[in-house]
């Protein structure tokens, strides 16, 4: 049942010739008591040479379907009240019949999306700064699949560039194999820091680092062996963090190095189209507007990040035939992706319009970029372990005898971190405070998980008898919940169209709040068997939506808390 489409079909009888049917505006009133939907009539007044009030009256007269319980005109708005029992029967039965498939859409049928996300740098700690890319990318993957798309998820590892020449040089000069094997990331980071400290006193080391990277590009066997070992040890460490997050379903781990032998083609194409220009010994592509030139090759012939990204984009299009390519990368890389798209356009790749940067803000602590007291980046693994530990402590305070406490603590702690990220619109900076995000009340992951667990405990009272919703009362709070459940599919589609998982996170908050208000508004289990069974059926449908919504965000539901 698509109520909005039905309203548009009827309203178009009045507005045909003045507005396209798909552009008819249907709003959700801020005050739910004003109706389930509202149609503002002000924008049509000038074209129709009528007052908004007169247009509203005309619209009211055509909205005479059994789908509507009541239609009112208020100050140039048409307020529509949906037939509660009709929609309740339809929605609750559909949710229960379709279960986790409820809300699926086919807008992506036959289409492929490539999503580039997470992408930590090898030989460096998996910092908390990569949390946002990882969880936003994973949620978008799930959301796109829910909308019928085939999704290719790519973990585009930062494993190439001058810094790796410096690291290989540092290892050869100061490194120790046993130390690297014992503690790979910390030891490699120590070597990298040492290189830069030494280079401050001896600037010639920077030249040595660039030479070492050129040897990597030229496939020097010993340099490649060391670099490959660094990569393998790094990925082992990364997987520990992915396992904690429950996110490790990448279809490809092809990092920047994969494109080392694919960049010559890009440079040749740029040359053939007379796009390359020399600037102080380097090769650049000048771009339109106020966008600074794209630096394709350094003066020593070494390639850069954008050269590899161009090769990667072309490779992905040719191999995956994507309809969209999403790059889940921070706000600070906006210029880079503007350059990337413009160079692709200049190369006459018309699919450059399908390449989208999905930017996001920073994680802040007390209003500042999150770091340790020493100013170092915070390891994501450490944050997740701390969140799990704090969840364990809170469980001890509430119910220390609960079975499977360690597993529950894990799901609460990690879920809290993920939800805190995704409830915010992605381009906004987010404030990170573990104690706040682990609260069991308010707009938190544990609040959603707790509401789900509460419903599951209630469902033990179900008798699984048939319910005729025509025979039962639907109170105000119950209706708000049911109507919100009906909007799940619209929310799933909107979250894809806007690349915005926060729409689902906020929707889950609304569902949990509506359920808890309803639960508090009347006696849930009483001697009226059909009324009780009807309430439990709505609760069961609510649990299905909460569980599926959490799954889309990458959060696990808990039957007990």
Secondary structure, DSSP 8 states (H G I E B T S, - for coil): --HHHHHHHHHHHHHTTTS-GGG---B--SSGGG-SEEEE-GGGHHHHTS-HHHHHHHHHHH---TTEEEEEEETTEEEEEE-HHHHHHHHHHHHHHHGGGTT---TTTT-EEEEE----BTTS--BGGGHHHHHHHHHHHHHHHHTT-EEEEE---B--SHHHHHHHHHHHHH--HHHHHHSHHHHHHHHHHHHHHHHHH-THHHHHHHHHHHHHHTT-HHHHHHHHHHHHHHHHHHHHHHHHHT----SB---GGGGGGGHHHHHHHHHHTT-EEEETTEEEE--STT---EEEE-TTS-B-HHHHHHHHHHHHHHHH--SEEEEE--GGGHHHHHHHHHHHHHTT-GGGGGEEEE----EEETTEE---TTS---BHHHHHHHHHHHHHHHHHHHHTT-TTHHHHHHHHHHHHHHHHHHTS-TTS-EE--HHHHT-SSSSSHHHHHHHHHHHHHHGGG-------GGGS---HHHHHHHHHHHTHHHHHHHHHHTT-THHHHHHHHHHHHHHHHHHHHS-SS-S-HHHHHHHHHHHHHHHHHHHHHHHHHT----S--
